[in-house]
């Protein structure tokens, strides 16, 4: 670069670091060469010089529909700011899901990122030397700023919708309690709606499935193979609901004529499924945007107006839910 600009390496260094002692004409010439060559200083070198990288990390266990939607909102939040985003994901692999955020944060903070948004973290007692905001955390709010949706009310909305259609045997497909705080809250909403309608909760209709796709499908097949199977299933996320519809079709059950299905999230896949999935919408993109905005406030040395944000959920009726057979 120095050779292209016809100056010394020391002069290029002064221009890159905005130091005095270089004429305006030389600065313009060096910057023109920088633009021509597409030069960018490394994040590590930048952090060593300035103790800042102007980069925000989005840390996720895996890139799946929920996290992909959240990234869209996060990207909008940094438009017009001096910050960039870097996404770090383990691809759902590695030894042990619990504590992944500690490992990821220790690899990035201090040299590559100024702060991080943790998406569905399993723990919040992270200390990576950088400010963090958690989206849909496993555990409670504690001291880390959080953004989530009203999962309890969302679980009620889904179940009340099915009850209103006339269903009384309503299955629930959730996640193991260890995975996310949102899962038990959605189940609590399900049970609360049943109780309010005077419908006893049948333990045989409540099932949990791990993140493994085969495990989810096997669990759904067991649920739909019961002698007195449910006429409707509320799945705790859209991808599980879509898997439920696929398993039902493979067993000769029609959705919604024989089985109604409701999901949770309203990811793009829900409207593209066949039939289109009735679901509870949580504003995922807004969650990503707000998480980054809170983090930007912290990076600016300001106390966020809200440290714990809970957004409303709403029911999106589509073609996968209808009255039970015979109604």
C-alpha positions in Angstrom: 0.0 0.0 0.0 2.8 2.4 0.9 4.5 1.7 -2.5 1.2 2.4 -4.4 0.7 5.7 -2.6 4.4 6.7 -3.0 4.8 7.2 0.8 6.5 5.5 3.7 5.0 2.8 5.8 5.1 5.2 8.8 3.0 7.7 6.8 0.4 5.0 6.0 0.2 4.1 9.7 -0.4 7.7 10.6 -3.2 8.0 8.1 -4.8 4.8 9.3 -4.7 5.9 12.9 -5.7 9.5 12.3 -2.5 10.9 13.6 -1.1 14.4 12.9 1.9 15.2 10.8 0.6 14.3 7.4 -0.5 16.9 4.8 -4.1 16.9 3.6 -3.0 16.0 0.1 -1.0 13.0 1.3 -3.9 11.9 3.4 -6.3 12.1 0.4 -3.8 10.1 -1.7 -3.3 7.4 0.9 -7.1 7.1 1.4 -7.7 6.8 -2.3 -5.2 3.9 -2.5 -6.9 2.3 0.5 -10.2 2.5 -1.3 -8.7 1.2 -4.5 -7.1 -1.8 -2.9 -10.1 -2.5 -0.6 -7.9 -2.5 2.5 -9.4 -3.1 5.9 -7.5 -3.2 9.1 -8.0 -6.4 11.1 -10.4 -6.4 14.0 -7.8 -7.6 16.4 -5.3 -4.9 15.4 -8.1 -2.3 15.7 -9.0 -3.5 19.2 -5.4 -3.4 20.3 -5.0 0.2 19.2 -8.4 1.6 20.3 -9.7 -1.0 22.8 -12.8 -1.0 20.6 -13.7 -2.9 17.4 -17.1 -1.4 16.7 -18.5 -4.9 16.2 -21.4 -6.5 18.0 -21.6 -10.3 18.2 -24.8 -12.2 17.8 -24.1 -15.6 19.5 -26.5 -18.5 18.7 -26.3 -22.2 19.3 -27.5 -22.8 15.7 -28.9 -21.0 12.7 -32.5 -22.1 12.5 -35.7 -20.2 11.6 -36.1 -18.4 15.0 -32.5 -17.1 15.1 -32.6 -16.3 11.3 -35.6 -14.0 11.9 -34.0 -12.4 14.9 -30.9 -11.6 12.9 -33.0 -9.6 10.4 -34.2 -7.3 13.3 -30.7 -7.0 14.7 -29.3 -6.0 11.3 -31.9 -3.2 11.0 -30.9 -1.9 14.5 -27.3 -1.1 13.4 -28.2 0.8 10.3 -26.9 4.3 10.5 -24.6 3.4 13.5 -20.9 3.0 13.5 -21.3 -0.7 14.4 -21.1 -3.9 12.4 -22.5 -7.4 13.2 -20.7 -10.7 13.4 -22.7 -13.9 13.8 -21.1 -16.8 15.7 -22.8 -20.2 15.7 -21.8 -23.7 16.6 -24.2 -25.3 14.1 -25.9 -27.1 16.9 -22.9 -29.3 17.4 -20.2 -29.7 20.0 -20.0 -31.3 23.4 -22.8 -30.2 25.5 -25.5 -27.6 24.9 -25.5 -26.1 28.4 -22.9 -23.4 28.8 -22.3 -22.8 25.1 -22.6 -19.0 25.6 -19.7 -19.0 28.0 -17.4 -20.8 25.5 -18.5 -18.6 22.6 -18.2 -15.4 24.5 -14.7 -16.2 25.8 -13.5 -16.7 22.2 -14.8 -13.4 20.9 -14.9 -10.8 23.7 -11.9 -8.5 24.2 -10.5 -8.8 20.7 -13.3 -9.3 18.2 -16.5 -7.8 19.6 -17.4 -4.9 22.0 -20.6 -6.6 23.2 -22.9 -9.5 22.4 -26.5 -10.5 22.0 -27.0 -14.1 23.4 -29.9 -15.8 21.6 -31.7 -18.4 23.8 -28.8 -18.8 26.2 -28.9 -21.7 28.7 -27.2 -19.6 31.4 -26.9 -15.9 32.2 -24.0 -15.9 34.6 -21.6 -15.1 31.8 -18.5 -12.9 32.4 -16.7 -12.4 29.2 -15.6 -8.8 29.9 -18.1 -7.4 27.4 -21.7 -6.2 28.0 -24.4 -8.7 26.9 -28.1 -8.8 26.3 -30.1 -12.1 26.3 -33.0 -12.9 24.0 -35.4 -15.6 25.2 -33.1 -16.9 28.0 -33.3 -20.3 29.7 -33.3 -18.9 33.2 -34.8 -15.9 34.8 -33.9 -12.2 34.3 -31.3 -11.8 37.0 -28.9 -8.9 36.2 -28.4 -9.4 32.5 -30.8 -7.3 30.3 -33.3 -9.5 28.6 -35.8 -9.4 25.7 -38.5 -12.0 25.4 -42.2 -12.5 24.5 -45.2 -13.2 26.7 -44.9 -17.0 26.4 -47.5 -17.6 29.1 -50.2 -15.6 27.4 -49.2 -17.1 24.0 -49.8 -20.6 25.4 -53.2 -19.5 26.6 -54.1 -18.0 23.2 -53.2 -21.2 21.3 -55.2 -23.4 23.7 -58.2 -21.1 24.0 -58.4 -21.0 20.2 -58.6 -24.8 20.0 -61.1 -24.9 22.9 -63.2 -22.3 21.1 -63.4 -24.5 18.1 -64.8 -27.3 20.2 -61.7 -29.4 21.0 -61.5 -31.1 24.4 -58.6 -33.6 23.8 -55.8 -31.2 23.1 -52.2 -32.5 23.1 -49.2 -30.4 24.0 -45.8 -31.0 22.4 -43.1 -29.1 24.4 -39.4 -29.0 25.0 -37.6 -30.5 28.0 -37.6 -28.0 31.0 -33.8 -27.7 30.9 -33.8 -26.1 27.4 -35.6 -22.8 27.6 -37.7 -20.8 30.1 -40.2 -20.2 27.3 -41.1 -23.9 27.0 -42.5 -24.4 30.5 -44.3 -21.0 30.3 -46.1 -22.1 27.1 -47.1 -25.3 28.8 -48.3 -23.3 31.8 -50.5 -21.3 29.5 -51.8 -24.5 28.0 -52.7 -25.9 31.3 -54.2 -22.6 32.6 -56.5 -22.4 29.6 -57.7 -26.0 30.1 -58.4 -25.4 33.8 -60.4 -22.2 33.0 -62.5 -24.2 30.6 -63.1 -27.0 33.1 -61.1 -29.5 31.0 -58.9 -31.9 33.0 -55.3 -32.0 31.8 -54.6 -35.6 30.6 -50.9 -36.4 31.3 -50.9 -38.8 28.4 -51.5 -35.8 26.0 -48.4 -33.8 27.2 -45.2 -34.9 25.6 -41.7 -33.4 25.3 -39.3 -33.8 22.5 -35.6 -32.9 22.3 -33.9 -30.8 19.6 -33.2 -33.9 17.5 -35.7 -34.0 14.6 -36.1 -37.8 14.7 -36.9 -37.6 18.5 -39.6 -35.0 17.8 -41.2 -37.1 15.0 -41.1 -40.3 17.1 -42.8 -38.4 20.0 -45.5 -37.1 17.7 -46.1 -40.6 16.3 -46.5 -42.0 19.9 -49.0 -39.2 20.7 -51.1 -39.8 17.6 -51.1 -43.5 18.1 -52.9 -43.4 21.4 -56.2 -45.3 21.5 -58.0 -42.1 22.4 -55.7 -39.8 20.4 -56.0 -36.0 20.6 -58.2 -34.1 18.1 -55.8 -31.2 18.3 -52.1 -30.6 19.1 -50.5 -27.4 20.3 -46.7 -27.5 19.6 -44.4 -25.2 21.4 -42.7 -24.0 18.2 -43.6 -23.9 14.5 -41.0 -26.4 13.3 -42.4 -29.0 15.8 -45.9 -28.1 14.6 -44.9 -28.6 11.0 -43.3 -31.9 11.9 -46.6 -32.9 13.6 -48.5 -32.2 10.4 -46.1 -34.3 8.4 -46.3 -37.2 10.8 -50.1 -37.0 10.8 -50.1 -37.1 7.0 -47.9 -40.2 7.0 -50.4 -41.9 9.3 -53.3 -41.1 7.0 -54.7 -38.2 9.2 -55.9 -35.1 7.4 -55.1 -31.6 8.8 -57.4 -30.0 9.9 -60.3 -32.5 9.2 -58.9 -35.2 11.5 -56.4 -33.2 13.5 -56.0 -29.5 14.2 -52.4 -28.2 14.8 -51.3 -24.9 16.2 -47.6 -23.7 16.5 -45.7 -20.9 18.1 -43.3 -18.3 16.6 -44.8 -17.4 13.2 -41.6 -18.0 11.3 -41.8 -17.8 7.4 -42.1 -21.6 7.2 -45.4 -21.5 9.0 -47.3 -19.7 6.2 -45.5 -21.9 3.5 -46.5 -25.2 5.1 -49.4 -27.3 3.7 -51.8 -26.5 5.1 -50.7 -23.0 6.3 -50.1 -23.2 10.0 -52.2 -21.5 12.6 -49.7 -20.2 15.1 -49.0 -17.7 17.9 -46.8 -14.9 16.7 -44.0 -13.6 18.8 -42.4 -10.5 17.2 -39.0 -12.1 16.6 -37.5 -9.4 14.4 -38.5 -6.8 16.9 -36.9 -8.8 19.7 -33.6 -8.8 17.7 -33.9 -5.0 17.1 -34.6 -4.2 20.7 -31.8 -6.4 22.0 -29.3 -4.6 19.8 -30.7 -1.2 20.8 -30.3 -2.0 24.5 -26.8 -3.1 23.9 -25.9 0.0 22.0 -27.1 2.1 25.0 -24.9 0.1 27.2 -21.9 0.5 24.9 -22.5 4.2 24.9 -22.2 4.2 28.7 -25.9 4.9 29.3 -28.4 3.0 31.4 -31.1 1.5 29.1 -34.6 2.8 29.7 -35.7 -0.8 30.1 -33.5 -3.7 31.2 -36.1 -6.3 30.8 -38.5 -6.1 27.9 -41.5 -8.5 27.4 -43.4 -8.2 24.1 -47.0 -9.3 23.5 -48.0 -12.3 21.5 -51.0 -12.8 19.2 -52.8 -15.6 17.5 -52.5 -15.9 13.7 -55.4 -18.2 12.5 -54.8 -20.1 9.3 -55.9 -23.3 7.7 -54.4 -26.0 10.1 -57.1 -25.5 12.7 -60.8 -26.3 12.5 -63.6 -27.8 14.7 -63.0 -31.5 15.6 -64.6 -34.3 13.6 -68.3 -34.5 14.1 -68.8 -30.9 15.1 
